[in-house]
Amino acid sequence: MDFIDENSLDAIPWAERTVQQRQHIIAQAAKGLAWMRTMRSSIPGPVGGGIPTGGLFTLYGAGRTFQTATDMEPWFNHKLNIRGTGDVTGMFDELSMCHMDLSLRNLVLDKAGELWFLDWAFAGFFPPSFEYASLLHKQPDSPDYEFVQGVLKELRPVPYDETLVALLLRVFQVNDGPFQGSHIIAGL
């Protein structure tokens, strides 16, 4: 593990940074996510194994490990059935490294201007749409909202399965309760 002698990016409010600083941070964050997407695995979940946790799996975790991408489908279909609709069967075709908790508090800009990702607790190998959905899930009142919107704009040329993203946002809503994520799901 490396020590980075700087504060996390949430130490300075996003709006107080210059446009140039914001663009630099957004570009590096998008580049980092794109690089992570090149890392592949055939086994879903945290690096080295374990129970996935985080927004899509709740902070309590999925309650189990998964051996294959197909093995995760019934777990997500159960969550979707709570909401009343949706099926992800056959949609988890590739697994790549996803951070799953991109926020200003989890980033550090070192003295050389390089961006470092922190807090890998929710990270693991998941379908790339998981990362995109976790970014879309940020609430408008979040201090990270403008930053994440900038990262989403940088990532938009990357093809994500829009149907899968919509279903994942429904899973977020089931996990968070009736109000979290409703700003995104209304109309789906």
C-alpha positions as CSV (number, residue, x, y, z in Angstrom):
1,M,0.0,0.0,0.0
2,D,1.3,3.5,-0.9
3,F,1.2,6.6,1.3
4,I,0.0,9.7,-0.5
5,D,0.9,12.9,1.4
6,E,-2.2,14.9,0.5
7,N,-5.8,15.3,1.6
8,S,-8.7,13.7,-0.1
9,L,-10.4,15.9,-2.7
10,D,-13.4,16.6,-0.5
11,A,-11.2,18.8,1.6
12,I,-11.9,21.6,-0.9
13,P,-15.5,22.0,-2.1
14,W,-15.8,21.2,-5.8
15,A,-17.3,24.6,-6.6
16,E,-14.2,26.3,-5.2
17,R,-11.8,24.6,-7.6
18,T,-10.9,26.3,-10.8
19,V,-12.4,25.0,-14.0
20,Q,-9.0,23.8,-15.1
21,Q,-8.5,21.8,-11.8
22,R,-12.0,20.3,-12.2
23,Q,-11.4,19.3,-15.8
24,H,-8.0,17.7,-14.9
25,I,-9.5,15.7,-12.0
26,I,-12.5,14.6,-14.1
27,A,-10.2,13.5,-17.0
28,Q,-8.0,11.5,-14.7
29,A,-10.9,9.9,-12.9
30,A,-12.4,8.8,-16.3
31,K,-9.0,7.6,-17.5
32,G,-8.6,5.6,-14.3
33,L,-12.0,3.9,-14.6
34,A,-11.3,3.1,-18.3
35,W,-8.0,1.5,-17.3
36,M,-9.7,-0.5,-14.6
37,R,-12.2,-1.7,-17.2
38,T,-9.3,-3.5,-19.0
39,M,-8.7,-5.7,-16.0
40,R,-10.8,-8.9,-16.4
41,S,-11.8,-11.9,-14.3
42,S,-14.1,-14.9,-14.7
43,I,-15.1,-14.8,-11.0
44,P,-17.3,-11.9,-9.8
45,G,-16.7,-10.1,-6.6
46,P,-13.8,-8.6,-4.6
47,V,-10.3,-9.3,-5.6
48,G,-9.2,-12.5,-3.9
49,G,-12.8,-13.6,-3.3
50,G,-15.3,-12.7,-0.6
51,I,-18.8,-11.4,-0.3
52,P,-19.6,-8.3,-2.5
53,T,-20.7,-5.2,-0.5
54,G,-21.8,-1.7,-1.4
55,G,-24.8,0.0,-3.0
56,L,-25.8,-2.8,-5.3
57,F,-25.3,-5.4,-2.7
58,T,-26.2,-3.3,0.4
59,L,-23.7,-2.3,3.1
60,Y,-24.4,-5.7,4.7
61,G,-23.3,-7.5,1.5
62,A,-24.8,-10.0,-0.8
63,G,-24.8,-12.7,2.0
64,R,-22.8,-15.1,-0.2
65,T,-20.0,-15.3,-2.8
66,F,-20.6,-15.9,-6.5
67,Q,-18.6,-18.3,-8.6
68,T,-19.6,-17.0,-12.0
69,A,-21.4,-14.0,-13.5
70,T,-24.4,-16.3,-14.2
71,D,-24.4,-17.3,-10.5
72,M,-25.2,-13.6,-9.6
73,E,-28.3,-13.4,-11.8
74,P,-30.8,-15.0,-9.5
75,W,-29.7,-12.7,-6.6
76,F,-30.3,-9.7,-8.7
77,N,-33.6,-11.1,-10.1
78,H,-34.8,-11.6,-6.6
79,K,-34.1,-7.9,-5.8
80,L,-35.9,-6.9,-9.0
81,N,-38.9,-9.1,-8.1
82,I,-39.2,-7.0,-4.8
83,R,-39.7,-4.0,-7.1
84,G,-42.1,-6.0,-9.2
85,T,-40.4,-6.2,-12.5
86,G,-37.1,-6.9,-14.4
87,D,-34.8,-9.8,-15.3
88,V,-31.0,-9.7,-15.8
89,T,-30.7,-13.3,-17.0
90,G,-28.0,-13.4,-19.7
91,M,-27.0,-9.8,-19.2
92,F,-23.8,-10.3,-17.1
93,D,-21.5,-11.2,-20.0
94,E,-18.2,-9.7,-19.0
95,L,-16.5,-8.9,-15.7
96,S,-14.1,-6.1,-15.3
97,M,-12.6,-4.2,-12.3
98,C,-15.1,-1.7,-10.9
99,H,-14.4,0.7,-8.0
100,M,-18.1,1.2,-7.2
101,D,-17.6,4.1,-4.8
102,L,-16.2,7.0,-6.8
103,S,-16.4,10.1,-4.8
104,L,-14.2,13.1,-3.9
105,R,-13.5,11.6,-0.4
106,N,-12.1,8.6,-2.1
107,L,-9.6,10.4,-4.4
108,V,-6.3,12.1,-3.7
109,L,-4.4,14.4,-6.0
110,D,-0.6,14.1,-5.3
111,K,2.0,16.8,-5.5
112,A,2.7,15.8,-9.1
113,G,-0.9,16.2,-10.1
114,E,-1.6,12.4,-10.3
115,L,-4.9,11.1,-9.1
116,W,-5.1,8.2,-6.7
117,F,-8.2,6.1,-6.0
118,L,-8.8,5.2,-2.3
119,D,-11.3,3.0,-0.4
120,W,-11.6,-0.2,-2.4
121,A,-14.1,-1.8,0.0
122,F,-16.8,-2.0,-2.6
123,A,-14.5,-2.8,-5.6
124,G,-14.3,-6.0,-7.5
125,F,-15.0,-7.7,-10.8
126,F,-18.5,-6.9,-12.0
127,P,-20.2,-6.1,-15.3
128,P,-19.0,-2.6,-16.4
129,S,-22.5,-1.4,-16.2
130,F,-22.3,-1.7,-12.4
131,E,-19.8,1.2,-12.3
132,Y,-21.9,3.3,-14.6
133,A,-25.0,2.7,-12.6
134,S,-23.2,3.5,-9.3
135,L,-22.2,6.9,-10.8
136,L,-25.8,7.6,-12.0
137,H,-27.1,6.8,-8.6
138,K,-25.5,9.8,-7.0
139,Q,-28.1,12.2,-5.6
140,P,-28.3,15.8,-6.8
141,D,-27.8,17.1,-3.3
142,S,-24.5,15.1,-2.9
143,P,-21.3,17.1,-2.7
144,D,-20.0,14.7,-5.4
145,Y,-22.9,15.3,-7.8
146,E,-21.2,17.8,-10.2
147,F,-18.0,15.9,-10.2
148,V,-19.7,12.6,-11.0
149,Q,-21.8,14.3,-13.8
150,G,-18.5,15.4,-15.3
151,V,-17.1,11.9,-15.1
152,L,-20.3,10.5,-16.7
153,K,-19.8,12.9,-19.6
154,E,-16.3,11.7,-20.1
155,L,-17.4,8.1,-20.0
156,R,-20.4,8.4,-22.4
157,P,-18.6,7.3,-25.5
158,V,-18.0,4.0,-23.7
159,P,-20.9,1.6,-24.6
160,Y,-22.9,0.6,-21.6
161,D,-26.0,-1.6,-21.7
162,E,-28.7,0.9,-21.1
163,T,-31.3,-1.7,-20.3
164,L,-29.0,-3.3,-17.7
165,V,-28.2,0.1,-16.2
166,A,-31.9,0.8,-15.8
167,L,-32.4,-2.5,-14.0
168,L,-29.4,-1.9,-11.7
169,L,-30.9,1.5,-10.8
170,R,-34.0,-0.4,-9.7
171,V,-31.9,-2.6,-7.5
172,F,-30.3,0.5,-5.9
173,Q,-33.8,1.7,-5.1
174,V,-34.8,-1.6,-3.5
175,N,-31.6,-1.6,-1.4
176,D,-31.9,2.1,-0.4
177,G,-35.6,2.2,0.3
178,P,-38.5,4.0,-1.6
179,F,-36.9,7.4,-1.9
180,Q,-33.2,6.9,-2.7
181,G,-32.7,6.8,-6.5
182,S,-36.3,7.8,-7.3
183,H,-34.9,10.9,-9.1
184,I,-33.5,8.5,-11.7
185,I,-36.1,5.8,-11.8
186,A,-39.2,7.9,-12.2
187,G,-40.3,7.1,-15.8
188,L,-38.4,3.8,-16.2
